[in-house]
Amino acid sequence: MDQINKNESLTPVQDSSSYEPQSRSGASTFDNIKSTVADKLKSAAATLKAKGEQNANVSGYTDQASGWLAGAADYVREADPSQIKTDIQRQVRSNPTRSLLIAGAAGLILGALFRRR
């Protein structure tokens, strides 16, 4: 005999007392991760450059690799999640075979690392 309004039964109820915007906490976590990764890349670039200076035979290669790592660190530090997604999509569309090979190699390496633990 009680008739329930269809809109009332489908309307979700939110408890606004414990609601905290996820973007604020998510952004700070993402920024922390970006900063940590960028710092590690910069550190690896500096270490590689120092090792290259010790060995004249490979100094050209280590300088180039160090430059790539430093550039990657700058990219990560300035990265915007939507821009990263767009860059990856563009890369996969323009070079699908190479992208599959890179993803496969990364999967094999990660699998070997996690299997050893």
Rosetta constraint file for C-alpha pairs under 8 A:
AtomPair CA 4 CA 8 HARMONIC 7.14 0.50
AtomPair CA 4 CA 9 HARMONIC 7.01 0.50
AtomPair CA 5 CA 9 HARMONIC 6.60 0.50
AtomPair CA 6 CA 10 HARMONIC 6.53 0.50
AtomPair CA 7 CA 11 HARMONIC 6.13 0.50
AtomPair CA 15 CA 19 HARMONIC 6.84 0.50
AtomPair CA 21 CA 25 HARMONIC 7.33 0.50
AtomPair CA 22 CA 26 HARMONIC 5.72 0.50
AtomPair CA 23 CA 27 HARMONIC 5.66 0.50
AtomPair CA 24 CA 28 HARMONIC 6.52 0.50
AtomPair CA 25 CA 29 HARMONIC 6.34 0.50
AtomPair CA 26 CA 30 HARMONIC 6.06 0.50
AtomPair CA 27 CA 31 HARMONIC 5.95 0.50
AtomPair CA 28 CA 32 HARMONIC 6.07 0.50
AtomPair CA 29 CA 33 HARMONIC 6.25 0.50
AtomPair CA 30 CA 34 HARMONIC 6.10 0.50
AtomPair CA 31 CA 35 HARMONIC 6.05 0.50
AtomPair CA 32 CA 36 HARMONIC 6.13 0.50
AtomPair CA 33 CA 37 HARMONIC 6.10 0.50
AtomPair CA 34 CA 38 HARMONIC 6.01 0.50
AtomPair CA 34 CA 76 HARMONIC 6.03 0.50
AtomPair CA 34 CA 77 HARMONIC 5.75 0.50
AtomPair CA 34 CA 79 HARMONIC 7.97 0.50
AtomPair CA 35 CA 39 HARMONIC 6.04 0.50
AtomPair CA 35 CA 76 HARMONIC 7.85 0.50
AtomPair CA 35 CA 77 HARMONIC 6.03 0.50
AtomPair CA 36 CA 40 HARMONIC 6.21 0.50
AtomPair CA 37 CA 41 HARMONIC 6.16 0.50
AtomPair CA 37 CA 73 HARMONIC 7.36 0.50
AtomPair CA 37 CA 76 HARMONIC 7.33 0.50
AtomPair CA 38 CA 42 HARMONIC 6.16 0.50
AtomPair CA 38 CA 72 HARMONIC 7.67 0.50
AtomPair CA 38 CA 73 HARMONIC 4.35 0.50
AtomPair CA 38 CA 74 HARMONIC 6.86 0.50
AtomPair CA 38 CA 76 HARMONIC 5.82 0.50
AtomPair CA 38 CA 77 HARMONIC 5.69 0.50
AtomPair CA 39 CA 43 HARMONIC 6.10 0.50
AtomPair CA 39 CA 73 HARMONIC 7.08 0.50
AtomPair CA 40 CA 44 HARMONIC 6.09 0.50
AtomPair CA 41 CA 45 HARMONIC 6.11 0.50
AtomPair CA 41 CA 69 HARMONIC 5.84 0.50
AtomPair CA 41 CA 70 HARMONIC 6.61 0.50
AtomPair CA 41 CA 72 HARMONIC 7.21 0.50
AtomPair CA 41 CA 73 HARMONIC 5.33 0.50
AtomPair CA 42 CA 46 HARMONIC 6.21 0.50
AtomPair CA 42 CA 69 HARMONIC 6.73 0.50
AtomPair CA 42 CA 70 HARMONIC 5.48 0.50
AtomPair CA 42 CA 73 HARMONIC 5.92 0.50
AtomPair CA 43 CA 47 HARMONIC 6.16 0.50
AtomPair CA 44 CA 48 HARMONIC 6.00 0.50
AtomPair CA 44 CA 66 HARMONIC 7.71 0.50
AtomPair CA 44 CA 69 HARMONIC 7.30 0.50
AtomPair CA 45 CA 49 HARMONIC 6.09 0.50
AtomPair CA 45 CA 65 HARMONIC 7.52 0.50
AtomPair CA 45 CA 66 HARMONIC 4.40 0.50
AtomPair CA 45 CA 67 HARMONIC 7.07 0.50
AtomPair CA 45 CA 69 HARMONIC 5.40 0.50
AtomPair CA 45 CA 70 HARMONIC 5.87 0.50
AtomPair CA 46 CA 50 HARMONIC 6.18 0.50
AtomPair CA 46 CA 66 HARMONIC 6.93 0.50
AtomPair CA 47 CA 51 HARMONIC 6.19 0.50
AtomPair CA 48 CA 52 HARMONIC 6.09 0.50
AtomPair CA 48 CA 62 HARMONIC 6.10 0.50
AtomPair CA 48 CA 63 HARMONIC 7.75 0.50
AtomPair CA 48 CA 65 HARMONIC 7.76 0.50
AtomPair CA 48 CA 66 HARMONIC 6.02 0.50
AtomPair CA 49 CA 53 HARMONIC 6.31 0.50
AtomPair CA 49 CA 59 HARMONIC 7.76 0.50
AtomPair CA 49 CA 62 HARMONIC 5.89 0.50
AtomPair CA 49 CA 63 HARMONIC 5.78 0.50
AtomPair CA 49 CA 66 HARMONIC 5.80 0.50
AtomPair CA 50 CA 54 HARMONIC 6.72 0.50
AtomPair CA 51 CA 55 HARMONIC 6.83 0.50
AtomPair CA 51 CA 62 HARMONIC 7.83 0.50
AtomPair CA 52 CA 56 HARMONIC 6.84 0.50
AtomPair CA 52 CA 58 HARMONIC 6.10 0.50
AtomPair CA 52 CA 59 HARMONIC 4.40 0.50
AtomPair CA 52 CA 60 HARMONIC 7.75 0.50
AtomPair CA 52 CA 61 HARMONIC 7.92 0.50
AtomPair CA 52 CA 62 HARMONIC 5.27 0.50
AtomPair CA 52 CA 63 HARMONIC 6.96 0.50
AtomPair CA 53 CA 59 HARMONIC 5.84 0.50
AtomPair CA 54 CA 59 HARMONIC 7.94 0.50
AtomPair CA 55 CA 59 HARMONIC 6.20 0.50
AtomPair CA 56 CA 60 HARMONIC 8.00 0.50
AtomPair CA 58 CA 62 HARMONIC 6.20 0.50
AtomPair CA 59 CA 63 HARMONIC 5.92 0.50
AtomPair CA 60 CA 64 HARMONIC 6.31 0.50
AtomPair CA 61 CA 65 HARMONIC 6.14 0.50
AtomPair CA 62 CA 66 HARMONIC 5.78 0.50
AtomPair CA 63 CA 67 HARMONIC 6.11 0.50
AtomPair CA 64 CA 68 HARMONIC 6.34 0.50
AtomPair CA 65 CA 69 HARMONIC 6.22 0.50
AtomPair CA 66 CA 70 HARMONIC 6.13 0.50
AtomPair CA 67 CA 71 HARMONIC 6.07 0.50
AtomPair CA 68 CA 72 HARMONIC 6.07 0.50
AtomPair CA 69 CA 73 HARMONIC 6.12 0.50
AtomPair CA 70 CA 74 HARMONIC 6.31 0.50
AtomPair CA 71 CA 75 HARMONIC 6.16 0.50
AtomPair CA 72 CA 76 HARMONIC 6.09 0.50
AtomPair CA 73 CA 77 HARMONIC 6.11 0.50
AtomPair CA 74 CA 78 HARMONIC 6.22 0.50
AtomPair CA 75 CA 79 HARMONIC 5.70 0.50
AtomPair CA 79 CA 83 HARMONIC 6.99 0.50
AtomPair CA 79 CA 84 HARMONIC 6.71 0.50
AtomPair CA 80 CA 84 HARMONIC 6.20 0.50
AtomPair CA 81 CA 85 HARMONIC 6.29 0.50
AtomPair CA 82 CA 86 HARMONIC 6.23 0.50
AtomPair CA 83 CA 87 HARMONIC 6.06 0.50
AtomPair CA 84 CA 88 HARMONIC 6.15 0.50
AtomPair CA 85 CA 89 HARMONIC 6.16 0.50
AtomPair CA 86 CA 90 HARMONIC 6.11 0.50
AtomPair CA 87 CA 91 HARMONIC 6.11 0.50
AtomPair CA 88 CA 92 HARMONIC 6.10 0.50
AtomPair CA 89 CA 93 HARMONIC 6.12 0.50
AtomPair CA 90 CA 94 HARMONIC 6.15 0.50
AtomPair CA 91 CA 95 HARMONIC 5.94 0.50
AtomPair CA 91 CA 96 HARMONIC 7.68 0.50
AtomPair CA 91 CA 99 HARMONIC 7.48 0.50
AtomPair CA 92 CA 96 HARMONIC 4.86 0.50
AtomPair CA 92 CA 99 HARMONIC 5.64 0.50
AtomPair CA 95 CA 99 HARMONIC 6.11 0.50
AtomPair CA 96 CA 100 HARMONIC 6.18 0.50
AtomPair CA 97 CA 101 HARMONIC 6.27 0.50
AtomPair CA 98 CA 102 HARMONIC 6.13 0.50
AtomPair CA 99 CA 103 HARMONIC 6.09 0.50
AtomPair CA 100 CA 104 HARMONIC 5.98 0.50
AtomPair CA 101 CA 105 HARMONIC 6.07 0.50
AtomPair CA 102 CA 106 HARMONIC 6.07 0.50
AtomPair CA 103 CA 107 HARMONIC 6.09 0.50
AtomPair CA 104 CA 108 HARMONIC 6.22 0.50
AtomPair CA 105 CA 109 HARMONIC 6.19 0.50
AtomPair CA 106 CA 110 HARMONIC 6.04 0.50
AtomPair CA 107 CA 111 HARMONIC 5.88 0.50
AtomPair CA 108 CA 112 HARMONIC 6.13 0.50
AtomPair CA 109 CA 113 HARMONIC 6.20 0.50
AtomPair CA 110 CA 114 HARMONIC 6.11 0.50
AtomPair CA 111 CA 115 HARMONIC 5.96 0.50
AtomPair CA 112 CA 116 HARMONIC 6.40 0.50
AtomPair CA 113 CA 117 HARMONIC 6.96 0.50
